[in-house]
Structure formats: C-alpha cells, structure tokens
Amino acid sequence: MEDFFKELIVVYKTHVRVKQIKKKAIENFSLFYSSFMDEHKDPKQNKDKYLQLKRIGLQYILNNQDLIYSEINR
C-alpha cells in the first residue's frame, strides 16, 4: 500500500505545485485520492468492494498524515 501511495503522490505533485499547510494539504490529497478512485473504478466491480478499498485508502491517509505531508513537500 505504501508503494501505491508513493506513486499516487508523484501524480498528485504534477498537478499541485503550491506548498500548503499540513491540514489543507492532507485534505486536498484526500479529495484527490477520492476522485482518483472514482475515475478508475470498474463499473462491473462490486460496489461494496470498491467502497471498502476507498475507505481503507482514506484511513491510511489519516493514519500516515506526517509521512504523506513530507512526501508531498519534498
């Protein structure tokens, strides 16, 4: 999961070039992650499974805010 988020941060950094305070940066990255998951979901996939994956990712972001913030501002 850590590798997935490192790659996602690289994609995120190509779109956002402004440094932000931690709270705002994590909020914006969470919104980016949610929109990324919505854009790349398979319509044939079970909706419960999709929501579970999205929830797990958002929980990972919440639990690792310091790590994600430092990666974004690198």
C-alpha positions in Angstrom: 0.0 0.0 0.0 2.9 2.3 0.8 4.2 1.9 -2.8 0.8 2.7 -4.3 0.6 6.0 -2.3 4.2 6.9 -3.2 3.2 6.6 -6.9 -0.1 8.5 -6.3 1.8 11.3 -4.6 4.1 11.6 -7.7 1.0 12.0 -9.8 -0.6 14.5 -7.3 2.6 16.6 -7.3 2.4 17.1 -11.0 -1.0 18.8 -10.6 -0.3 20.8 -7.4 2.7 23.0 -7.2 1.9 25.2 -4.2 3.1 24.4 -0.7 0.2 24.3 1.8 -0.2 23.9 5.5 -0.5 20.4 6.7 -4.2 20.3 7.3 -5.1 21.7 3.9 -2.5 19.6 2.1 -3.9 16.3 3.6 -7.5 17.4 2.9 -6.6 18.2 -0.8 -4.7 14.9 -1.1 -7.7 13.0 0.3 -10.0 14.7 -2.2 -7.5 13.8 -5.0 -7.5 10.2 -3.8 -11.3 10.0 -3.8 -11.6 11.4 -7.2 -8.8 9.1 -8.5 -10.7 6.1 -7.1 -14.0 7.3 -8.6 -12.4 7.8 -12.0 -10.7 4.4 -12.1 -13.4 2.2 -10.7 -14.7 -0.6 -12.8 -18.5 -0.4 -13.3 -18.7 -4.2 -13.3 -16.9 -4.4 -9.9 -18.9 -5.0 -6.7 -19.8 -1.6 -5.2 -19.2 -2.8 -1.6 -15.7 -3.9 -2.5 -15.0 -0.6 -4.2 -16.2 1.4 -1.2 -14.1 -0.8 1.1 -11.0 -0.1 -0.9 -11.7 3.6 -0.9 -12.3 3.6 2.9 -9.1 1.7 3.5 -7.1 4.2 1.5 -8.7 7.2 3.3 -7.9 5.6 6.6 -4.3 5.0 5.5 -4.1 8.7 4.6 -5.5 9.7 8.0 -3.1 7.4 9.9 0.0 8.5 8.0 -0.5 12.2 7.6 3.1 13.1 8.6 4.6 10.7 6.1 2.3 11.8 3.3 2.8 15.5 4.0 6.6 15.2 4.0 6.4 13.3 0.7 4.2 15.9 -0.9 6.5 18.8 0.1 9.7 17.0 -0.9 
